Structure formats: structure tokens, C-alpha cells
């Protein structure tokens, strides 16, 4: 860092050299309005602002970290999967429809937009999967980490009569992405309501 600012998950700093200042941000760095919105939506994110000159290292529970560069576009990411972002990027919340109901993470997700880098965390190396109009993608909600681009998402149920008899594949719900963009998944699944069916 050369005097610039980074927003990071509160408590994620593991080491630094040089001169750094740390300040807790309310509402995920979105002020009072952001705090109220996040409380209402259930998309909680406690962030700190790090400013200084030198190098600062961030980590959280030995998670894999992937850097995503934004060039004026928007990234949708689960709040629990966001580690840090360049200080100039704007964060917010976005309605995701029924997808959140399947994950147990609420009906909203965190958005990051502008130009700069975002560090996301995953349980195992994140995999970026390309979606095109010709090739839509269905994702297990427990493996979903983030997405970007011109994508529409739909919640779909894979529950069949065989599922109720205990002969299904165990994948009761999926998120279907259509359009043009990237979806980031992890090679591990969070516990989801759908996984219990």
C-alpha cells in the first residue's frame, strides 16, 4: 500500500510492515444506512478500513483466496466469502430472490462495484465457470461463492418423487444462471436447507 485504503473483513489482518492505521467501519463500510439495510436483509458484514504505507496480509480460517479485478462492473458475493476490497470500490446489498432461501443466508447478497481488486475466500480453490447464452449453468447453493457479468439467476427445485422415497441424488435445489458472465464456486458445500431434504 502506498497511502491508499483497503476495506477488509474485521479481524482478518495477520501481519503488516510499514505504517498502518485500522478503523472499524459501520454497516460494512456503507454508513448508518448500510448498517440498517444489512440488519434488515440479514446480509451481515463487519469490515475495517486499513490505510497506510507498506504491506498488509489478510487471512481468515486458512481459506483459499482468489483475486478478482473489476473494471467498472459489479460482483455479487456472499458476505461470508468476502475478505477485502480496494477502498474505492462501493459495497451494497442486492435482492437475489429465492436463492437465498435455499442457502439459509437470506434473500440478499453483497455487491461490490467500481474499478479495483476484490479478494474472495473459498473452502478449497475457487473455480470460475463461464456462462453463455448457449450454455446456462446450474449450481448447488452450498457451493456458490460469487458471480459477475450479465447474469440472471433463478431458483429451481430438483425434488422429484424419487427424492421423497430417498432414492434421489441429494441435490434438492439449484441456482440456475443464464446470460453471459462468470460464476465462482468452491469445491465444498456449506450446510443448506436444501441439503437436509
N, C-alpha and C positions, 0 to 999 in steps of 0.2 A: 504494500500500500504506500502511496506517495502523498499522503494528506487527504485521501478520499475516504469515503464511508461505505461500510458494508452492513446490511441487516442480516442478523444470524439468529438461529434458534437460541433462546435464552439458556445459558449454561453450557453451550457447546464448544467454547474456547478450551483447547487443551494445552496450548503453548503460544508464546509470541516473543519476538525480539523487536528492538526499537522502542518507540514511544506509542502506546495505545491508550485510548480512553473508552470506557464501556458505560453505556447508559440503557436502562430498561425502557422499552417502548410500550405504550398502552395500545391495546386493540390491534396487535400485530403490526404496529407502525402506522396505523391509519387514524390515530387520534381517538377522541371520545366517540365520534360517530362510528368508527370502525369497531370499537370495543362493544358498543351496543349491538351493532349488526352481528358481530361474531357470537355474542351471547345468545341472541335471538335465533340464529341459524344453527348453533351447535358446532360450527367450524372453528374451534379454538386454536389459537396460535400465539404463543408468547415469544416475542422477539426482543433482541437487544440491538443497539446501534454501536458499531465499532468504528472509531475514527483514529487515524494516526499515520505514522511512517514506520515501515518495517514489514515484517512478515507475521501473519497470524494464522494459526492452524485450527481448524474446526473438525469435530467428530461427534458421533452420538452412537453409543452401544455397538461399536465395531461394524456399523452399517457400511455397505458399499456406497461410494459416492460417484455420481455422474455429473459432469458439467454440461449445461445446455446454453447455447448462445442465442439470444433473442435479438432480432433486428427490426424493432418496431412492431413485433407481433405479440400474441398473448399465449401464455402457458397456463393450463389448468392442472393443478396438482393437489393431491390430498395434503392437508396441513401437516399431518404426521410424517410426511415424506419430504418436507422442505427443510433444508439445512441452512442455506444462506443465499443472499442475492445482492447484487450490486446496489448501492444506496440510491441510485437514480431510478430504479425500477419501481413501478407502482404496484401495490398489492391490493386485493379486494376479495369479495366473495361473489360467487355466481350460482344461480339455481341450476341444478342438474337433473331435476325430475326424479323419477322413481329409482334411478341408480343408487342414490344414497340410502334408500330404504332397504336395499339388498345388502349393502355393506355394513349397515349399522353405524355409519359415520354421519348420518343426517342427509338432508336433501340438497346440501350446498357443498361447493368445493372452493379452494383458494385459487385466485387468479394472480398472475404476475405478468405485467406488460411493460413494454418500452424497449430500450436497447441496452444490452449488458448481459452478464452471465448469471445463471442460477445454478446452485448446487442442490441436487435432489438425492435422497437416500433411498436405498432399497435393501431388502433382505436377500443378498446374493446380487450378482451383477445385473443391472437393469438392461433389458433388451428393447431396442427401438423397432417397432413393427410398422411398416408402411401401409397406409390405407389409400386406395384409389377408388374412383367411381366404379371401376370394373371388379375390384376386389375389396368388398367390405370385410370387416373383422369383428369377431365375437370374442369377448374377453371375460374370464372369471373375475367377478368383483373383488375377490380376495387377493388377486394378483395385480390389479390395476394400480398404477402409481401416478401417471400424468398423461396428458395429451396436448397437442398443439396443431394448429392449421385449421382449415375449413372443414371441420368435422361436426356431424350431427350424431348424437348418441341416443339410443333407445334401450329401454329395459325390456328384456324378453325372458320368458319363463320356459325352461326345458322340462317342466314337470309333466310327466305322462302317467298313464295308468300303471306302467311298469315301475315307475318311481315309487308309487304308493304301495306296491307289492314288495318293495325292497330289492328290485332287480334292475334299477336304473344305474347310471354311471356315477351318481353322486353330484352331478353338476346341475343343480335345480334352476339356477338363474345365471344369466349372462348380460353383459353390456354389449350392444351391437353398435359399431361405429361405421358411419357411411360418409363419403365425401373424399377429401384429399388432405392428408396430414400424417402425423406420427402418433403412435400410442406407445407409451413406455410401460412395460410390465416387469414384475420381479419373479424369479424362479422359486417362489414360495407363496403360500396363501395365508392371509390373515383369517382369523375366525370370522365367519359371516353368518347371518341368519340363514341364508340360502344353503350353507354347508351343513346346517343342522337338519335339513329336510331329507 
